[in-house]
Amino acid sequence: MVAEPLKTLFYPFEAEALPLPRKDARVLFLGAEPGFRLPAGFDTALHLVQGFRPHFRALQASGHTVMPRAEGEGYDIALVLAGRHRGQNELHIAEAVERTAPGAPVVVAGSKDDGIDSLRKRIDALAPLEGHLPKHHGVAFWFRRAGTQAAATLRAGNPDLVVEGGFRTKPGMFSFDRIDVGSKLLAANLPDDLKGNVADFCAGWGYLAAEVLQRSQCLSALDLYEADFEALEAARLNVHGAIEPRFFWTDLLTEAVERRYDAIVMNPPFHSGRAAEPGIGAGMIRAASKALKPGGRLFMVANRQLPYEEMLSAAFASHAEITRDDMFKVFSARR
């Protein structure tokens, strides 16, 4: 099923509020997600930008040109699909302004539930809008690129952050403005004798991996796996020590892990959009079991209400709850 904001984004072209692009136009699409359908006559090649590995792979499989980070400049049109993260939305719009040609339209759309009306008013104050249309429980709005002052203002309002411990992050990443409480609980309960080949699954911007590297003196390898491209790029800056970590931009639910590990640490996601999906964590548990050597250990944290015990029993020879607090529980499991 096509997400409503994807349909909203192309509605101005369907409604003829905006002309269809020329066949030879270069169109940049930031935040592209799988499943979009182009209006009749929209025959221009798109340059898609998507840093979330599952979406990236799905778009590639559909035959699209897709990149994890925007490249190039002088685009004739920019499309921006807005999501739930205000800072990330504003940075995408800044990128669209910077990479389009003077006078090029920048079209933005998102869901009313995700605050698109507030974003529209914010942008209108910086770059007067040419028009806007509500449709499919969302709003599309557009303006013309006139200089880069709007982009500079948006970037100044959403700088890279340095959180507790000197970790560098950016808006839009998981727990970008603080160390995640669940990850802290897991780190506090990790053993000091981790050794051999160790991996951090769902590594984010690298907090857990940095903790492992700091406290474990007998590591032979440390590998980080993460589906968010920008978070993994931040982890490259945040995780360094006596051994050189390796970084893998990977969808652990669908892409095989080739290396085998003595231990894996993990704080798996359990949401897809607004909806809780414990199946994501269950899939991560299966992936961890496959990637561990016989006798290898998993250490993971989860929200207290999530029913992972049955999956741990099915995928591991043994498991135990190490600790819990009001929000989280920490498990260990042996392959």
C-alpha positions as CSV (number, residue, x, y, z in Angstrom):
1,M,0.0,0.0,0.0
2,V,1.4,3.4,-1.0
3,A,1.9,5.8,2.0
4,E,-0.5,8.8,1.9
5,P,2.3,11.4,1.9
6,L,3.8,9.9,-1.2
7,K,0.5,10.5,-3.0
8,T,0.3,14.0,-1.6
9,L,3.7,14.8,-2.9
10,F,2.8,14.3,-6.6
11,Y,-0.8,15.7,-6.3
12,P,0.2,19.3,-7.4
13,F,1.3,17.8,-10.7
14,E,-1.8,15.7,-11.0
15,A,-4.0,18.8,-10.2
16,E,-2.0,20.9,-12.8
17,A,-1.0,23.4,-10.1
18,L,2.5,22.7,-11.2
19,P,3.5,21.8,-14.8
20,L,5.0,18.4,-15.4
21,P,8.8,18.5,-15.8
22,R,10.4,18.3,-19.2
23,K,11.6,14.8,-20.2
24,D,15.2,15.9,-20.0
25,A,14.8,17.6,-16.6
26,R,16.9,16.4,-13.6
27,V,14.7,15.8,-10.6
28,L,16.1,15.2,-7.1
29,F,13.9,13.3,-4.6
30,L,15.0,13.5,-1.0
31,G,13.5,11.1,1.5
32,A,12.2,8.9,-1.3
33,E,10.3,5.8,-0.1
34,P,9.2,2.7,-2.0
35,G,5.9,2.4,-3.7
36,F,5.4,5.8,-5.2
37,R,3.6,6.2,-8.5
38,L,4.4,9.0,-10.9
39,P,1.5,10.9,-12.5
40,A,0.7,10.3,-16.1
41,G,3.2,12.2,-18.3
42,F,5.8,12.5,-15.5
43,D,8.4,10.8,-17.6
44,T,11.5,12.3,-16.1
45,A,14.3,10.3,-14.6
46,L,14.5,10.7,-10.8
47,H,17.6,10.8,-8.7
48,L,16.4,9.3,-5.4
49,V,18.1,9.9,-2.0
50,Q,17.4,7.4,0.8
51,G,19.7,6.5,3.6
52,F,17.5,3.8,5.3
53,R,18.9,0.5,4.0
54,P,15.6,-1.4,3.6
55,H,14.0,1.5,1.6
56,F,17.3,1.9,-0.4
57,R,17.3,-1.7,-1.4
58,A,13.6,-1.8,-2.3
59,L,13.9,1.3,-4.5
60,Q,17.0,-0.2,-6.2
61,A,15.0,-3.4,-6.8
62,S,12.3,-1.4,-8.5
63,G,14.9,-0.1,-11.0
64,H,15.4,3.4,-9.7
65,T,18.7,5.3,-9.4
66,V,19.2,5.8,-5.6
67,M,21.9,7.1,-3.4
68,P,22.3,7.2,0.4
69,R,23.4,10.8,0.3
70,A,22.5,13.6,-2.1
71,E,25.1,14.3,-4.9
72,G,25.3,16.8,-7.7
73,E,23.8,20.3,-8.2
74,G,21.8,22.3,-10.6
75,Y,18.7,20.1,-10.4
76,D,15.6,21.4,-12.2
77,I,13.2,20.3,-9.5
78,A,13.6,19.0,-6.0
79,L,11.0,16.8,-4.2
80,V,11.1,16.4,-0.4
81,L,9.0,13.8,1.4
82,A,8.8,15.0,5.0
83,G,8.6,12.6,7.9
84,R,8.3,12.9,11.7
85,H,11.6,14.5,12.5
86,R,11.4,18.3,12.2
87,G,15.2,18.8,12.1
88,Q,15.7,16.2,9.5
89,N,12.9,17.7,7.4
90,E,14.4,21.1,7.6
91,L,17.9,19.8,6.6
92,H,16.4,18.0,3.6
93,I,14.8,21.2,2.5
94,A,18.1,23.0,2.9
95,E,19.7,20.3,0.8
96,A,17.1,20.7,-1.9
97,V,17.6,24.5,-2.0
98,E,21.4,24.1,-2.2
99,R,21.3,21.5,-5.0
100,T,18.7,23.1,-7.3
101,A,19.2,25.6,-10.1
102,P,18.0,29.3,-9.5
103,G,14.3,29.5,-9.9
104,A,13.7,25.7,-9.6
105,P,10.6,24.6,-7.7
106,V,11.1,22.8,-4.4
107,V,8.0,20.7,-3.6
108,V,7.5,19.4,-0.1
109,A,4.8,17.1,1.3
110,G,4.0,15.3,4.5
111,S,1.3,14.0,6.8
112,K,-0.8,16.4,9.0
113,D,-0.2,14.0,11.8
114,D,3.6,14.6,11.4
115,G,3.4,18.4,11.6
116,I,3.4,19.3,8.0
117,D,1.4,22.5,8.6
118,S,4.0,23.8,11.1
119,L,6.7,23.0,8.6
120,R,4.8,24.9,5.9
121,K,4.5,28.0,8.0
122,R,8.2,27.8,9.0
123,I,9.3,27.6,5.4
124,D,6.9,30.3,4.2
125,A,8.6,32.7,6.6
126,L,12.0,32.0,5.0
127,A,11.1,31.5,1.3
128,P,7.6,32.7,0.4
129,L,5.5,29.9,-0.9
130,E,4.1,29.8,-4.4
131,G,1.3,27.5,-3.4
132,H,0.0,24.7,-1.3
133,L,-2.6,21.9,-1.6
134,P,-4.2,19.6,1.0
135,K,-4.8,16.0,-0.2
136,H,-4.7,12.4,1.2
137,H,-4.6,13.6,4.9
138,G,-1.5,15.6,4.1
139,V,-0.3,18.9,2.6
140,A,2.0,19.6,-0.3
141,F,3.6,23.1,-0.7
142,W,6.1,24.5,-3.0
143,F,8.4,27.5,-3.5
144,R,11.0,28.7,-6.0
145,R,14.7,28.5,-5.2
146,A,16.0,32.1,-4.9
147,G,19.4,32.2,-3.4
148,T,20.6,30.0,-0.5
149,Q,19.8,32.2,2.5
150,A,16.8,30.0,3.5
151,A,19.1,27.0,3.4
152,A,21.7,28.7,5.6
153,T,19.0,29.6,8.1
154,L,17.7,26.1,8.2
155,R,21.2,24.6,8.7
156,A,22.0,27.1,11.4
157,G,18.9,26.0,13.3
158,N,19.8,22.3,13.0
159,P,23.5,22.0,13.7
160,D,25.4,18.8,14.3
161,L,25.3,17.9,18.0
162,V,27.8,16.7,20.5
163,V,26.1,14.7,23.3
164,E,27.3,13.4,26.6
165,G,30.7,11.8,26.2
166,G,31.6,13.7,23.0
167,F,29.5,11.7,20.6
168,R,28.6,13.5,17.4
169,T,25.1,13.1,16.0
170,K,22.6,14.8,13.7
171,P,18.9,15.4,13.8
172,G,16.8,12.5,12.6
173,M,19.0,9.7,14.1
174,F,17.7,7.5,16.8
175,S,18.2,9.3,20.2
176,F,20.2,12.0,18.4
177,D,20.0,14.5,21.4
178,R,21.0,12.2,24.3
179,I,22.4,8.7,25.0
180,D,19.5,6.3,25.0
181,V,18.4,5.2,28.5
182,G,18.1,1.5,27.4
183,S,21.5,1.5,25.8
184,K,23.0,3.0,29.0
185,L,21.4,0.1,31.0
186,L,22.8,-2.5,28.7
187,A,26.3,-0.9,28.8
188,A,26.2,-0.8,32.6
189,N,25.5,-4.6,32.7
190,L,27.9,-5.8,30.0
191,P,30.6,-8.2,31.3
192,D,34.2,-6.9,31.3
193,D,35.6,-10.1,29.8
194,L,34.2,-9.7,26.2
195,K,36.9,-11.0,23.9
196,G,37.5,-12.2,20.4
197,N,35.3,-11.1,17.5
198,V,32.5,-8.8,18.8
199,A,29.7,-7.1,16.9
200,D,27.2,-4.3,17.7
201,F,23.9,-5.0,15.8
202,C,21.7,-1.9,15.3
203,A,24.7,0.2,16.3
204,G,23.2,3.6,15.7
205,W,25.8,6.4,16.1
206,G,28.1,4.1,18.1
207,Y,27.5,4.5,21.8
208,L,27.4,0.8,22.7
209,A,30.3,-0.1,20.4
210,A,32.4,2.7,22.0
211,E,31.6,1.3,25.5
212,V,32.6,-2.2,24.4
213,L,35.9,-0.9,22.9
214,Q,36.7,1.1,26.0
215,R,36.1,-1.6,28.6
216,S,37.1,-4.8,26.8
217,Q,40.9,-5.3,26.5
218,C,40.9,-8.7,24.6
219,L,39.0,-7.9,21.4
220,S,40.4,-9.1,18.1
221,A,37.7,-7.4,16.1
222,L,34.7,-5.0,16.5
223,D,32.1,-4.7,13.8
224,L,29.2,-2.3,13.7
225,Y,26.0,-3.0,11.7
226,E,23.4,-0.3,11.1
227,A,20.6,0.4,8.6
228,D,20.7,4.2,8.9
229,F,23.5,5.5,6.7
230,E,23.9,8.8,8.4
231,A,24.1,7.2,11.8
232,L,26.7,4.8,10.6
233,E,28.8,7.7,9.2
234,A,28.5,9.3,12.7
235,A,29.7,6.1,14.3
236,R,32.8,6.2,12.1
237,L,33.7,9.5,14.0
238,N,32.6,8.3,17.4
239,V,34.1,4.8,17.7
240,H,37.9,4.4,17.7
241,G,40.4,2.7,19.9
242,A,43.2,0.1,20.0
243,I,41.6,-1.9,17.2
244,E,40.1,-0.5,14.0
245,P,36.4,-1.1,13.9
246,R,34.6,-2.1,10.7
247,F,31.3,-0.6,9.6
248,F,28.5,-2.3,7.7
249,W,25.5,-0.5,6.2
250,T,23.2,-3.5,6.4
251,D,19.6,-4.5,6.7
252,L,20.0,-7.3,9.3
253,L,16.5,-8.6,8.6
254,T,17.2,-9.4,4.9
255,E,21.0,-9.3,4.4
256,A,23.2,-12.2,5.5
257,V,26.0,-11.5,8.0
258,E,29.1,-13.3,6.7
259,R,31.4,-13.2,9.7
260,R,30.9,-15.2,12.9
261,Y,31.2,-13.7,16.4
262,D,32.0,-14.6,19.9
263,A,29.6,-12.0,21.3
264,I,27.0,-9.6,20.0
265,V,25.5,-6.5,21.8
266,M,22.2,-5.2,20.6
267,N,19.5,-2.6,21.2
268,P,17.1,-3.5,18.4
269,P,14.4,-1.2,17.2
270,F,10.8,-2.1,17.7
271,H,8.9,0.5,15.8
272,S,8.0,1.0,12.1
273,G,6.7,4.5,11.8
274,R,4.3,5.0,14.7
275,A,3.4,1.4,15.1
276,A,5.1,-1.0,17.6
277,E,6.3,-4.1,15.7
278,P,8.0,-6.6,18.1
279,G,8.6,-8.7,15.0
280,I,11.5,-6.5,14.1
281,G,13.3,-7.3,17.4
282,A,12.4,-11.0,16.9
283,G,14.0,-10.9,13.5
284,M,17.1,-9.3,15.0
285,I,17.3,-12.0,17.6
286,R,17.3,-14.7,14.8
287,A,20.0,-12.8,12.9
288,A,22.1,-12.6,16.0
289,S,21.8,-16.3,16.6
290,K,22.9,-17.1,13.1
291,A,25.9,-14.8,13.3
292,L,27.2,-16.2,16.6
293,K,29.7,-19.0,16.9
294,P,28.6,-22.1,18.9
295,G,28.8,-21.0,22.5
296,G,28.7,-17.3,21.5
297,R,26.8,-14.8,23.7
298,L,24.2,-12.2,23.0
299,F,23.6,-9.2,25.3
300,M,20.5,-7.2,24.4
301,V,18.1,-4.6,25.9
302,A,14.4,-4.3,25.3
303,N,11.4,-2.5,26.5
304,R,9.8,-4.4,29.4
305,Q,6.5,-5.1,27.6
306,L,8.1,-6.7,24.6
307,P,7.7,-10.5,24.5
308,Y,11.1,-11.6,23.4
309,E,11.6,-14.5,25.8
310,E,9.9,-17.1,23.6
311,M,12.1,-16.1,20.6
312,L,15.2,-16.2,22.8
313,S,14.2,-19.7,23.9
314,A,13.7,-20.8,20.3
315,A,17.0,-19.3,18.9
316,F,19.4,-20.0,21.8
317,A,20.5,-22.9,24.0
318,S,19.9,-20.8,27.1
319,H,19.0,-17.3,28.1
320,A,18.5,-15.2,31.2
321,E,17.2,-11.8,32.3
322,I,20.2,-10.0,33.9
323,T,18.3,-6.9,35.2
324,R,15.4,-4.6,34.6
325,D,14.2,-1.2,35.6
326,D,10.9,0.6,35.2
327,M,11.2,0.7,31.4
328,F,13.7,-1.9,30.2
329,K,15.0,-5.4,30.7
330,V,18.4,-6.7,29.8
331,F,19.0,-10.3,28.5
332,S,21.9,-12.5,28.0
333,A,21.7,-15.6,25.8
334,R,24.1,-18.3,24.8
335,R,24.2,-19.9,21.3
